[in-house]
Amino acid sequence: MEQHFGKRYRLLKTEEFSSVFALRKQRSRLFLQVLQSDINPYGHARLGLVVGKKAAKRANERNYMKRVIREWFRCHKNELPPRDFVVRVKQRFDRSSFTEARRELAQLMLSQKS
């Protein structure tokens, strides 16, 4: 079982993000919003991240949030359906609230299996 987060598991191009945004299949909670595509042709889940300056002004805060989300995805990617997911951070979370953010991420991502 692979546990790395290589390029094949990432959304890299603008067109890939745009296709997920166009479908508008989304769910959200306090900290996070998750958008998903229909089944992709790659046979595995892929992740794209959007952490804007409205969520956190400082780059180190945005990088921390991206690291937390990528780590969760890396550990759970085999449980996810073969779809493209875009996770957008709506509200800043830090070390004191990251467990709640991870719980939200698990609810949003794993409940979208259907």
JONOR-V609262 format. One record per helix or strand. SS is the DSSP state (helix for helix, strand for strand). FROM is the first residue (numbers start at 1). LEN is the number of residues. If there is no record, write none. Layout:
ss:SS from:FROM len:LEN
ss:SS from:FROM len:LEN
This chain:
ss:helix from:7 len:3
ss:strand from:10 len:1
ss:helix from:14 len:10
ss:strand from:25 len:4
ss:strand from:32 len:8
ss:strand from:46 len:5
ss:helix from:59 len:21
ss:strand from:83 len:7
ss:helix from:98 len:13
